[in-house]
Amino acid sequence: MITTSRYASQETRGLARALARSHKERYEARGKKTIARLSEEARRLGEHSISVIEERGGKAAVIAVIMVDERGRWRWSEEKPFNPSEKDIKREAEVMQ
């Protein structure tokens, strides 16, 4: 599952949707959902992780990975720099896994 941080720009949300499509992942609109609620949804869908694209200065800059267990408990796993161009989205998605 891929989502964004809260209040992400339209550009970052579009990037997250494109990344999800290129990697055949589910995109989940964040809105006001908490991480706990996202992890519950991920667990119900059989997902084991949530990738959160975070912004720095209004641009997508970091992918934070949250691991979700079979009970719906979650923990922050890692954080990676993220700054792809549109043509590099597919490559970045492959590196993410």
ABEGO torsion letter per residue (X at the ends): XBBBBBGBBAAAAAAAAAAAAAAGBBBBBAEABBAAAAAAAAAAAGBABBBBBBBBGGBBABBBBBBBBAAGBBBBABBBBBBBBAAAAAAAAAAAX
